[in-house]
Amino acid sequence: MIEAIIYESNTGFTEKYAQMLSKKLNLPSCPAGKMKKTFSPGIEVIYMGWICDKRIRGLEKAQKYLRIEAVITVGILSPTPGFIALLHQYNDLMDLPVFYLRGGIRREKLSISQKLILNLMAKKLAAPVKRGGLDSISNADYQVVDSILHSNSFVKEQNLEEFLFWYRTQTEVNPYNKPVI
Ligand SMILES: Cc1cc2nc3c(=O)[nH]c(=O)nc-3n(C[C@H](O)[C@H](O)[C@H](O)COP(=O)(O)O)c2cc1C
């Protein structure tokens, strides 16, 4: 039975989603840094973590202490086909169910080195513009570049729907998880 939502958030977007989900599922949400003080080892949880350079932050540590039933990860990129498969590959997720949500950028909350990494990401995404002009970048990539340069949020409650659908199917199999939706 899933008992809690554990999350790691750097600038607040993952935390915001965790709070939304906590309300919808009537489950407590807890920052990963407090999981050991708050929960017994081995309980079943949903893990939510922001993506930093393709890696889901805090996941490995949480996996050592808790039993993770599903992972929700929050990033800035617009997902392309194969995106989830790549996340599986980079994070050794085996057969864990993984869901991706778009968060946002708050430049004022980032360290200098984090800004540098993001600037490089933006430069790479915007590279085709140098060769072929503005028409050569997709709208989705343009939005990401713009968010990286000026901050932006993609957080909305509807983004949780795919996960909620999965969660409901799980609770039909296991009636002890009773979501309050
Ligand atoms: C240093 C750095 C690296 C990042 N790498 C990725 C990445 O590889 N893929 C992605 O989709 N988003 C990436 N992002 C974007 C964050 O995952 C995104 O801003 C997310 O919403 C942050 O969530 P938080 O506010 O909970 O920390 C990166 C952000 C930073 C600062």
The ligand as a Gaussian input file, in Angstrom:
#p B3LYP/6-31G(d) Opt

LIG

0 1
 C       21.712000      22.231000     -13.759000
 C       20.398000      21.832000     -14.333000
 C       20.306000      20.730000     -15.191000
 C       19.070000      20.371000     -15.743000
 N       19.001000      19.276000     -16.574000
 C       17.793000      18.935000     -17.120000
 C       17.682000      17.817000     -18.002000
 O       18.637000      17.083000     -18.269000
 N       16.457000      17.543000     -18.543000
 C       15.348000      18.305000     -18.261000
 O       14.260000      18.016000     -18.785000
 N       15.432000      19.366000     -17.404000
 C       16.604000      19.697000     -16.837000
 N       16.704000      20.757000     -15.979000
 C       15.484000      21.526000     -15.669000
 C       14.875000      21.174000     -14.305000
 O       14.675000      19.800000     -14.190000
 C       13.557000      21.949000     -14.165000
 O       13.898000      23.309000     -14.033000
 C       12.694000      21.493000     -13.011000
 O       11.433000      22.105000     -13.124000
 C       13.304000      21.834000     -11.668000
 O       12.422000      21.393000     -10.658000
 P       12.495000      21.946000      -9.175000
 O       11.957000      23.358000      -9.214000
 O       11.639000      21.048000      -8.377000
 O       13.911000      21.917000      -8.752000
 C       17.906000      21.122000     -15.415000
 C       18.012000      22.225000     -14.544000
 C       19.227000      22.575000     -14.000000
 C       19.294000      23.741000     -13.060000

